[in-house]
Amino acid sequence: MLAVTAGVAIAAFITVEFFVKEPIVPMSLFRNRTFTLSVIASIAIGVSMFATSVFLAQYFQLARGATPTESGLMTIPMIIGQMGASIIIGQLVSRFGKWKGWMLTGSVLTTVGVSLMATLRYDTPFPLVATFMFILGAGLGMVMQNLTLIVQNDTAPQQLGAASSNVNFFRTIAGTIGVTVMGATLSTSVANYITDALAGFTPTTPEEIGALKHLASGDVPKVGELPHTIRAIVEGAYGHGIADAFIIAIPLALIAIIAIAFIKNKPLSTKNAAEQLLEQAEESAIEVAEAEMGASTGTIGVIGAGSSRR
């Protein structure tokens, strides 16, 4: 029922966007190959970006027993990779005007990073996890802002705002949907792993009995307060479950590579939107002036006049 409702809502949205005077998502933008492929890549990258933010925190807290503050600090390697790549590659792209090689490299690093995240376990050494995060962060940093940049570079100045904002809009929507799907996968996987691990387990203390009742309620456990025997089971289940969730992002990251590979490698323009508009206005004025001059002298459409006088 929800799927049908969503489908009807999407169809209605597209229909309205075709006919309203000021659409949120101008459908004419999708005639632009660069915009369309950038949206596809942005959707694929958005899932990896949002999923990493959400599920890494859960991994550190539920699979490794870290506090919320500790889990935030543990994600610093990814932030360093993302911020560093965004700044350094942004400077290189701005200086040399070459973007495609960096974006392909970034999309490959994103795919590698997500694939490595799918191998996480509760006892994976933190230096290894930090390396995985850095690789993924560097890949995202190379791609995200440059997707907006190349759309701006290949869009008419009149549609610059709509094109730029819609690349980010679709990324956010995709990230939201992706996190929801991955969250459902995580919940199912964790429940199955815990059930399998507890199949041969017999509680021997009141603490273990109480912990099992709490797990049966479906609430997210406070890992640090669980008895050691059950804590090991829960941490293992969440470690495996979060890795399973990241598997979903792997094919999407591959789609991003393909989409970026097919984007036309157009050199970056050295003119801003105002300069482009001024140039268009000047060209239009010249065309109008030439047409008026031709009309006044009667030379419109006289092609090859020199050869006819021989």
Secondary structure, DSSP 8 states (H G I E B T S, - for coil): -HHHHHHHHHHHHHHHHHHSSS-SS-GGGGGSHHHHHHHHHHHHHHHHHHHHHHHHHHIIIIIS---HHHHHHHTHHHHHHHHHHHHHHHHHHHHH---HHHHHHHHHHHHHHHHHHTT--TT--HHHHHHHHHHHHHHHHHHHHHHHHHHHHTS-GGGHHHHHHHHHHHHHHHHHHHHHHHHHHHHHHHHHHHHHHHTT----SHHHHHHHHHHHTT----GGGS-HHHHHHHHHHHHHHHHHHHHTHHHHHHHHHHHHHTS------SS-HHHHHHHHHHHHHHHHHHHHHHHHHT-TT--SHHHHT-
